[in-house]
């Protein structure tokens, strides 16, 4: 027998993840956790990406911000569920020679204006 792999069309199995998330976002508790994790993950990924693109170590960034290296490690990780303050993020992004802004948009499936608030 030949070992043949069959192509499975993902549109024909299960529910698309976007539909599942959209439905789940109707629950206020789920929406709160989803948004908190989404914000935390985005901050962590952005800080790490900017730091690496600048060729900086966590220690170098920490020295520029004036905080311990462990605080930068915690900021780049997603284990800590706390959201850093806007003041702290502004300091970090300034140390990374980046513009900091708060971008607001409606959740998937909802309508509303998009806004950007420049922090630096």
The 8 nearest C-alpha neighbors of each residue, nearest first, counted from 0:
[[1, 2, 3, 4, 5, 6, 7, 8],
 [0, 2, 3, 4, 5, 6, 7, 8],
 [1, 3, 0, 4, 5, 6, 7, 8],
 [4, 2, 1, 5, 0, 6, 7, 8],
 [5, 3, 6, 2, 7, 1, 0, 8],
 [4, 6, 7, 3, 8, 2, 1, 9],
 [5, 7, 8, 4, 9, 3, 11, 10],
 [8, 6, 9, 5, 11, 12, 10, 4],
 [7, 9, 10, 11, 6, 12, 5, 13],
 [10, 8, 11, 12, 7, 13, 15, 14],
 [11, 9, 8, 12, 15, 13, 14, 7],
 [12, 10, 9, 8, 13, 7, 14, 15],
 [13, 11, 9, 10, 14, 8, 7, 15],
 [14, 12, 15, 11, 10, 9, 16, 19],
 [13, 15, 16, 19, 18, 12, 10, 17],
 [16, 14, 18, 17, 19, 13, 10, 9],
 [15, 17, 19, 18, 20, 14, 21, 13],
 [16, 18, 20, 19, 15, 21, 14, 22],
 [19, 17, 21, 15, 16, 20, 22, 14],
 [18, 20, 16, 22, 17, 21, 23, 15],
 [21, 19, 23, 17, 22, 18, 24, 16],
 [20, 22, 18, 24, 19, 23, 17, 107],
 [23, 21, 19, 20, 24, 25, 18, 26],
 [22, 24, 20, 25, 21, 26, 19, 29],
 [25, 23, 30, 21, 26, 22, 20, 29],
 [24, 26, 23, 22, 27, 30, 21, 29],
 [25, 27, 24, 29, 28, 23, 30, 22],
 [28, 26, 30, 29, 31, 25, 24, 32],
 [29, 27, 31, 30, 26, 32, 24, 33],
 [28, 30, 32, 26, 31, 27, 33, 24],
 [31, 29, 24, 27, 33, 28, 32, 34],
 [30, 32, 28, 34, 29, 33, 27, 35],
 [33, 31, 35, 29, 34, 30, 36, 28],
 [34, 32, 30, 36, 35, 31, 29, 37],
 [33, 35, 37, 31, 36, 32, 30, 38],
 [34, 36, 32, 38, 37, 33, 31, 39],
 [37, 35, 39, 33, 38, 34, 40, 32],
 [36, 38, 34, 40, 35, 39, 33, 41],
 [37, 39, 41, 35, 36, 40, 34, 42],
 [38, 40, 36, 42, 37, 41, 35, 43],
 [39, 41, 43, 37, 42, 38, 36, 77],
 [42, 40, 38, 44, 43, 39, 45, 37],
 [43, 41, 45, 39, 40, 44, 46, 38],
 [44, 42, 75, 40, 46, 41, 45, 74],
 [43, 45, 41, 47, 42, 46, 48, 40],
 [46, 44, 48, 42, 47, 43, 41, 49],
 [45, 47, 49, 43, 48, 44, 50, 42],
 [48, 46, 50, 44, 45, 49, 75, 51],
 [47, 49, 45, 51, 50, 46, 44, 52],
 [50, 48, 52, 46, 51, 47, 45, 53],
 [51, 49, 47, 53, 55, 48, 52, 46],
 [50, 52, 54, 48, 53, 49, 55, 47],
 [51, 53, 49, 54, 50, 48, 55, 47],
 [54, 52, 50, 51, 55, 49, 95, 48],
 [55, 53, 51, 52, 50, 56, 49, 59],
 [56, 54, 50, 53, 51, 59, 60, 57],
 [55, 57, 59, 58, 60, 54, 50, 51],
 [56, 58, 60, 59, 68, 61, 71, 55],
 [59, 57, 68, 61, 56, 60, 62, 67],
 [60, 58, 56, 62, 61, 57, 55, 63],
 [61, 59, 63, 57, 62, 58, 64, 56],
 [60, 62, 58, 64, 66, 68, 59, 63],
 [61, 63, 65, 59, 60, 64, 58, 66],
 [64, 62, 60, 61, 65, 94, 59, 66],
 [63, 65, 61, 62, 66, 91, 94, 90],
 [66, 64, 62, 63, 61, 67, 60, 90],
 [65, 67, 61, 64, 62, 68, 70, 71],
 [68, 66, 69, 70, 61, 65, 71, 62],
 [69, 67, 58, 61, 71, 70, 57, 72],
 [70, 68, 72, 67, 71, 73, 66, 57],
 [69, 71, 73, 68, 72, 67, 74, 66],
 [70, 72, 74, 68, 73, 69, 57, 75],
 [73, 71, 69, 75, 70, 74, 76, 68],
 [72, 74, 70, 76, 71, 75, 69, 79],
 [73, 75, 71, 72, 76, 43, 70, 42],
 [76, 74, 43, 72, 73, 47, 71, 46],
 [77, 75, 73, 74, 78, 43, 72, 79],
 [76, 78, 79, 40, 39, 43, 80, 75],
 [77, 79, 76, 80, 73, 81, 75, 39],
 [80, 78, 77, 81, 73, 76, 74, 82],
 [79, 81, 78, 82, 77, 39, 36, 35],
 [82, 80, 79, 83, 39, 35, 78, 74],
 [81, 83, 39, 80, 84, 35, 38, 79],
 [84, 82, 81, 87, 85, 88, 74, 86],
 [83, 85, 87, 86, 88, 82, 89, 81],
 [84, 86, 88, 87, 89, 83, 118, 90],
 [85, 87, 89, 84, 88, 90, 83, 91],
 [86, 88, 90, 84, 89, 85, 91, 83],
 [89, 87, 91, 85, 90, 86, 92, 84],
 [88, 90, 86, 92, 87, 91, 93, 85],
 [91, 89, 87, 93, 88, 92, 64, 94],
 [92, 90, 88, 94, 93, 89, 64, 87],
 [91, 93, 95, 97, 89, 94, 90, 88],
 [92, 94, 96, 90, 95, 91, 97, 89],
 [93, 95, 91, 92, 96, 63, 64, 90],
 [94, 96, 92, 93, 97, 91, 50, 49],
 [97, 95, 93, 94, 92, 98, 91, 53],
 [98, 96, 92, 95, 93, 99, 94, 49],
 [97, 99, 119, 92, 100, 93, 96, 118],
 [98, 100, 118, 119, 89, 92, 117, 97],
 [101, 99, 117, 118, 116, 102, 115, 98],
 [100, 102, 116, 115, 117, 103, 118, 99],
 [103, 101, 115, 114, 100, 116, 104, 113],
 [102, 104, 114, 113, 115, 101, 105, 116],
 [103, 105, 113, 114, 112, 106, 102, 111],
 [106, 104, 111, 109, 110, 107, 113, 103],
 [105, 107, 109, 108, 104, 110, 24, 21],
 [108, 106, 109, 105, 21, 110, 17, 24],
 [107, 109, 106, 21, 110, 105, 22, 24],
 [110, 108, 106, 107, 105, 111, 104, 21],
 [111, 109, 105, 108, 112, 106, 107, 104],
 [110, 112, 105, 113, 109, 104, 106, 114],
 [111, 113, 114, 104, 105, 110, 103, 109],
 [114, 112, 104, 103, 111, 105, 115, 102],
 [113, 115, 103, 102, 112, 104, 116, 101],
 [116, 114, 102, 101, 103, 117, 100, 113],
 [115, 117, 101, 100, 118, 102, 114, 103],
 [118, 116, 100, 119, 99, 101, 115, 98],
 [117, 119, 100, 99, 116, 89, 101, 98],
 [118, 99, 117, 98, 89, 100, 93, 97]]
